[in-house]
Amino acid sequence: MDVLVLLAILFLALWFCIFLPAGMALRRGRSAIGWVLMAWITTPVVAIIALLIVGDSPDKIREDLRNDR
């Protein structure tokens, strides 16, 4: 039972520290590697908040506008 709890905690930590910032960055047209590194250097919470603040990249905004037409 302890191994399952440890694996669950490890999975949640990896998701929170790697997959969440990477997925958010990709959806906003930003570098996943860069934002994961930022999450490791600062904290995942800081990286997530920063991604929410900076929003979509200019290229992503243009792409979305082209697709809406």
Residue pairs with C-beta under 8 A, 6 or more apart in sequence:
16 44
17 36
17 39
17 40
17 44
18 36
18 39
20 44
20 48
21 32
21 35
21 36
21 38
21 39
21 44
21 47
21 48
21 51
22 32
22 33
22 35
22 36
23 32
24 35
24 48
24 51
24 52
25 31
25 32
25 34
25 35
25 36
25 51
26 32
28 51
28 54
28 55
28 56
28 57
28 60
29 56
29 57
29 59
29 60
29 61
29 63
30 51
30 54
30 57
30 60
35 47
35 51
36 47
38 46
38 47
38 50
39 46
39 47
39 48
56 64
